[in-house]
Amino acid sequence: MSIRFGTDGWRAVIAETFTFANLRLVAQAVADYVNTEFGGNGQPEVVIGFDTRFLSDRFAIETARVLAANGIITWLSRTDAPTPAISYNIVHKKATAGVVITASHNPPRYNGFKLKAAYGGSALPQHCQLVEEYLEAQQREARGPNLMDYERALEQGIIKRFNPTNAYYEHLETLVDIDKISAAELRIVADPMHGSGRTAIRAVLSRTRCHVTEIRGDMNPGFGGIHPEPIRKYMDMTAAAIQTNHADVAIVTDGDADRIGAMDGQGNFVDPHTILSLALRYLAEGRGWTGDVVKTVSTTMMINRIAAQHDLTVHETPVGFNYIADYMLNGDVLIGGEESGGISIKGHIPEGDGILMGLLLLEIIADAGVPLVEMVADLQTRYGPACYERTDFHLSTPVPKKQMVQRLSTQAPASMAGQTVRDVQTSDGIKFVLADDSWLLIRPSGTEPVLRVYAEAPSEDAVKALLDAGRHMVGLDT
């Protein structure tokens, strides 16, 4: 069976591998895992949520029916909700684990099964491996999943429907200064991209003096024909809404609202590198917060420069928020984030949260009292210039990461794009760091035949030169 858990659960194409039959098998494996590992501490409880994708609500109910049949109390969201809201409720309810039916930013034909731990972040790889082992045991024993009638489970209180946003919104208001945002009377476009972040920004700011216009907030499992990913190529409607509403800023979240992107009042895309950098500077300077800074290997060097100015330690991890979560669980972390838009801060769960970071960005704008475009320009002046681009190459067969890294390490050039190669790092793919802090990262995907080439440099021409050098190194010259 082709069911394998990645760093954040299982994802597959609806009606091909992601079927009700396979979902029940996975849910039974989770039930076996929860009861075996945690059943000795009283009756386990699991929180279940879902996004706006096709059949997500029905998949969530089926998951709840399986868990209920195995004696697990299940808190099932009444409606679609942001993944970080579900994750926060795992902690709030002191539950054993959580499940979110979502494929996040993936294309509409996909759905997924995210497994969450008691601390509100993604389950650790070793726990996902245990679930896979229980899944394999079912197959060996030709044992089908247990299944309880939904209405009977509700009557007996084994399945409990609940609203996950109440406690979550209250928690967000402890992390963000809503009064400061209100005083700025900002004109905001909230763009959830038809995902489960819909209504969130508007709801949190409903009692403020801000004017919030939500677009793409209706239920549309096809996401309007796009991928629900907050990157520039999917934001034409966002830019149009900014112009129509004379907005100061747009907050954009992905399909399950654990990632963020933004636009300034002129319709310029504000990428996660910039949002993370603005947030770090504000938390360190505006709030006087301290702690370590965690970023993935593909994230801007502006973070390092801001951290150095405030004597903060930076940790660089492989790509994947689960690596950032490890630091948040085991140390004093001020902020952690990745280039794809998953960011979290001190006091929050170890989970990327687009809603939280959108609200924090609004607070940053309100505190500065100047347009976002000016703040980004000042950031580039003080800690840049930094231009960034990523190119994905779809291959006929996957690239073996270990062999590629070994080959490129032995063939590492002395210079690239007119700069000396200062360091070669191999924590996740291969990264060449140059004398002027420019860098080139070549990293095969771990789940599909895609080679990702990332570059950051002081100018767009230098970025292009680095990307060309990367293509040449891996033999992808066109």
Residue pairs with C-beta under 8 A, 6 or more apart in sequence:
1 22
1 25
1 135
1 139
2 12
2 17
3 10
3 12
3 17
3 22
3 25
3 26
3 132
3 135
4 10
4 132
5 115
5 128
5 129
5 131
5 132
6 446
6 447
7 122
7 125
7 320
7 322
8 104
8 114
8 122
8 320
8 321
8 322
9 100
9 112
9 113
9 114
9 115
9 122
9 123
9 128
10 26
10 112
10 113
11 18
11 103
11 104
11 106
11 110
11 111
11 112
11 113
12 18
12 22
12 110
12 111
12 112
13 109
13 110
14 53
14 54
14 55
14 109
14 110
14 111
18 110
18 111
18 112
20 58
20 59
20 62
23 59
23 62
23 63
23 113
24 62
24 66
24 144
24 145
24 147
25 135
25 138
25 145
26 113
26 131
26 135
27 62
27 63
27 66
27 67
27 99
27 145
28 66
28 70
28 134
28 138
28 144
28 145
28 146
29 131
29 132
29 134
29 135
29 138
30 46
30 63
30 67
30 97
30 99
30 115
30 131
30 134
31 66
31 67
31 69
31 70
31 72
31 146
32 70
32 134
32 137
32 138
33 127
33 130
33 131
33 134
34 44
34 46
34 67
34 70
34 72
34 96
34 97
35 44
35 70
35 71
35 72
36 134
37 127
37 130
38 44
38 96
38 97
43 71
43 72
43 73
44 72
44 73
44 95
44 96
44 97
45 72
45 73
45 74
45 75
45 93
45 94
45 95
45 96
46 67
46 72
46 73
46 74
46 75
46 95
46 96
46 97
46 98
46 99
47 74
47 75
47 77
47 86
47 89
47 90
47 93
47 95
47 97
47 98
47 99
47 116
47 164
48 60
48 63
48 64
48 67
48 74
48 75
48 76
48 77
48 86
48 98
48 99
48 100
48 101
49 60
49 77
49 80
49 81
49 83
49 85
49 86
49 89
49 98
49 99
49 100
49 101
49 102
49 164
49 196
50 56
50 57
50 59
50 60
50 77
50 80
50 81
50 100
50 101
50 102
50 196
51 80
51 83
51 100
51 101
51 102
51 103
51 195
51 196
51 255
51 256
52 80
52 194
52 195
52 196
52 198
52 219
52 220
52 221
52 255
53 101
53 102
53 103
53 108
53 110
53 111
53 221
53 255
54 108
54 111
54 221
54 222
55 111
56 80
56 101
56 102
56 111
57 80
59 101
59 111
59 113
60 76
60 77
60 99
60 101
61 76
61 150
63 99
63 101
63 113
64 74
64 76
64 150
64 153
64 159
65 147
65 148
65 149
65 150
65 153
65 159
66 145
66 146
66 147
66 148
67 74
68 74
68 148
68 153
68 158
68 159
69 145
69 146
69 147
69 148
69 153
70 146
71 158
72 96
72 158
73 157
73 158
73 160
74 153
74 158
74 159
74 160
75 89
75 93
75 95
75 160
75 162
76 159
76 160
76 161
76 162
77 86
77 161
77 162
77 163
77 164
78 161
78 162
78 163
79 163
80 196
80 198
80 219
81 164
81 165
81 196
82 168
82 196
82 197
82 200
82 253
82 256
82 257
82 258
82 353
82 354
82 355
83 100
83 102
83 104
83 114
83 196
83 256
83 257
83 258
83 351
84 168
84 257
84 258
84 349
84 351
84 352
84 353
84 354
84 355
84 356
85 164
85 165
85 168
85 200
85 257
85 355
86 98
86 100
86 116
86 164
87 98
87 100
87 116
87 120
87 121
87 349
87 351
88 120
88 164
88 167
88 168
88 171
88 349
88 351
89 95
89 98
89 162
89 164
89 167
89 168
90 97
90 98
90 116
90 117
90 118
90 119
90 120
91 118
91 119
91 120
91 349
92 167
92 168
92 171
94 118
95 118
96 118
97 115
97 116
97 117
97 118
97 123
98 115
98 116
98 117
98 120
99 113
99 114
99 115
99 116
100 113
100 114
100 116
100 256
101 111
101 112
101 113
101 114
102 111
102 112
102 114
102 196
102 255
102 256
103 110
103 111
103 112
103 255
104 112
104 114
104 254
104 255
104 256
104 258
104 259
105 227
105 228
105 229
105 230
105 254
105 255
105 256
105 259
105 340
106 112
106 227
106 255
107 227
108 221
108 222
108 223
108 227
108 228
114 122
115 122
115 123
115 127
115 128
115 131
116 122
116 123
117 123
117 124
117 127
119 329
119 349
119 350
120 349
120 350
120 351
121 321
121 322
121 325
121 328
121 329
121 349
121 350
121 351
122 321
122 322
122 325
122 351
123 131
124 322
125 322
137 143
138 144
138 145
148 158
150 159
153 159
154 160
154 161
165 200
165 203
169 203
169 204
171 348
172 204
172 355
172 356
172 359
173 204
174 347
175 345
175 347
175 348
175 356
175 360
176 356
176 359
176 360
176 362
176 363
177 363
177 366
178 204
178 205
178 208
178 359
180 363
180 366
180 367
181 205
181 208
181 210
181 359
181 362
181 363
181 366
182 205
182 207
182 208
182 209
182 210
183 209
183 366
184 210
184 362
184 365
184 366
184 369
185 209
185 210
185 211
186 210
186 211
186 248
186 249
186 362
186 365
186 366
187 210
187 211
187 213
187 245
187 246
187 247
187 248
188 201
188 205
188 210
188 211
188 212
188 213
188 247
188 248
188 249
188 250
188 251
188 362
189 212
189 213
189 214
189 215
189 238
189 241
189 242
189 245
189 247
189 249
189 250
189 251
189 263
190 200
190 201
190 202
190 212
190 213
190 214
190 215
190 217
190 250
190 251
190 358
191 214
191 215
191 216
191 230
191 235
191 237
191 238
191 241
191 250
191 251
191 252
191 253
192 198
192 199
192 200
192 201
192 214
192 216
192 217
192 252
192 253
192 257
193 216
193 223
193 224
193 226
193 228
193 229
193 230
193 234
193 252
193 253
193 254
193 255
194 216
194 217
194 218
194 219
194 220
194 221
194 223
194 224
194 228
194 255
195 223
195 228
195 253
195 254
195 255
195 256
195 257
196 255
196 256
196 257
197 253
197 254
197 256
197 257
197 354
197 355
198 214
198 216
198 217
198 218
198 219
199 214
199 217
200 253
200 257
200 355
201 212
201 214
201 251
201 355
201 358
201 359
202 212
202 214
202 217
204 355
204 359
205 212
205 359
205 362
210 362
211 245
213 241
213 245
213 247
215 237
215 238
215 241
216 224
216 237
223 255
224 237
226 234
227 234
228 234
228 254
228 255
229 254
229 255
229 259
230 252
230 253
230 254
230 259
230 260
230 261
230 262
230 341
230 354
231 261
231 269
231 271
232 261
232 269
232 271
235 250
235 252
235 261
235 263
235 269
238 250
238 252
238 263
238 267
239 250
239 263
239 267
241 247
241 250
242 250
242 263
242 265
242 266
242 267
243 267
246 265
247 265
248 264
248 265
248 365
248 371
248 372
249 262
249 263
249 264
249 265
249 361
249 362
249 365
249 372
250 262
250 263
251 260
251 262
251 354
251 358
251 361
251 362
252 260
252 261
252 262
252 263
253 259
253 260
253 261
253 354
253 355
253 358
254 260
254 341
254 354
257 353
257 354
257 355
258 342
258 351
258 352
258 353
258 354
259 272
259 340
259 341
259 342
259 352
259 354
260 272
260 275
260 341
260 343
260 354
260 357
260 358
260 361
261 269
261 270
261 271
261 272
261 275
261 341
262 269
262 270
262 275
262 358
262 361
262 372
263 269
263 270
264 270
264 371
264 372
264 373
264 376
265 371
265 372
265 373
266 373
268 373
268 376
270 372
270 376
271 339
271 388
272 337
272 338
272 339
272 340
272 341
272 342
272 343
273 299
273 300
273 302
273 339
273 386
273 388
274 376
274 379
275 341
275 343
275 357
275 361
276 295
276 299
276 300
276 303
276 335
276 337
276 343
277 300
277 302
277 303
277 306
277 379
277 383
278 361
278 364
278 375
278 376
278 379
279 335
279 337
279 343
279 345
279 357
279 360
279 361
279 364
280 293
280 303
280 306
280 307
280 334
280 335
281 306
281 379
281 383
282 360
282 363
282 364
282 367
283 289
283 334
283 335
283 345
283 346
284 290
284 306
284 310
284 312
284 334
285 310
286 364
286 367
289 334
289 346
290 310
290 312
290 332
290 334
291 312
291 332
291 333
291 334
291 335
291 346
292 312
292 313
292 314
292 315
292 327
292 331
292 332
292 333
292 334
293 303
293 307
293 312
293 313
293 314
293 315
293 333
293 334
293 335
293 336
294 314
294 315
294 316
294 317
294 323
294 324
294 327
294 328
294 333
294 335
294 336
294 337
295 303
295 314
295 315
295 316
295 317
295 324
295 336
295 337
295 338
296 316
296 317
296 318
296 319
296 320
296 323
296 324
296 337
296 338
296 339
296 428
297 316
297 317
297 318
297 319
297 425
297 427
297 428
297 429
297 431
297 441
297 443
298 319
298 338
298 339
298 390
298 441
298 443
298 454
299 316
299 337
299 338
299 339
300 339
300 386
300 388
300 456
301 386
301 437
301 439
301 456
302 379
302 383
302 384
302 386
303 314
304 314
304 437
305 383
306 383
307 313
307 314
312 334
315 327
316 427
317 323
317 324
317 326
317 327
317 427
317 428
318 427
318 428
319 338
319 340
319 428
319 443
320 338
321 336
321 338
321 342
321 344
321 350
321 351
321 352
324 333
324 336
324 337
324 338
324 342
324 344
324 350
325 336
325 350
325 351
327 333
327 336
328 336
328 344
328 350
329 350
332 346
333 346
334 345
334 346
335 343
335 344
335 345
335 346
336 343
336 344
336 345
336 350
337 343
337 344
337 352
338 352
339 388
339 390
339 454
341 352
341 354
342 351
342 352
343 352
343 353
343 357
344 350
344 351
344 352
344 353
344 356
344 357
345 356
345 360
348 356
364 375
365 371
365 372
365 375
368 375
380 386
384 458
385 458
385 459
386 456
386 457
386 458
387 456
387 457
387 458
387 459
387 460
387 462
387 463
388 454
388 455
388 456
388 463
389 454
389 455
389 460
389 463
389 464
389 467
390 452
390 453
390 454
390 455
391 452
391 453
391 467
391 471
392 450
392 451
392 452
392 453
393 450
393 451
393 452
393 453
393 471
393 476
394 449
394 450
395 449
395 450
395 451
396 449
397 449
398 444
398 445
398 448
398 449
399 444
399 449
399 451
399 474
400 444
401 429
401 443
401 444
401 446
404 429
404 430
404 442
404 444
404 474
405 426
405 429
405 430
408 430
408 442
408 473
408 474
409 424
409 426
409 430
411 473
412 421
412 424
412 432
413 421
413 432
413 469
414 420
414 421
415 421
415 434
416 432
416 434
416 440
416 465
416 466
416 469
417 434
417 438
417 457
417 462
417 465
417 466
417 469
418 462
418 465
419 434
419 435
419 436
419 438
420 434
420 435
421 432
421 433
421 434
421 435
422 433
422 434
422 435
423 432
423 433
424 430
424 431
424 432
424 433
425 431
425 433
428 443
429 441
429 442
429 443
429 444
429 452
430 441
430 442
430 443
431 439
431 440
431 441
431 442
432 439
432 440
432 441
433 439
434 440
434 457
436 457
436 458
438 455
438 456
438 457
438 458
438 462
438 466
439 454
439 455
439 456
439 466
440 453
440 454
440 455
440 466
440 467
440 469
440 470
441 452
441 453
441 454
441 455
442 451
442 452
442 453
442 454
442 470
442 473
442 474
443 451
443 452
443 453
443 454
444 450
444 451
444 452
445 451
445 452
451 474
451 476
453 467
453 470
453 471
453 474
455 463
455 466
455 467
455 470
456 463
457 463
457 465
457 466
471 477
471 478
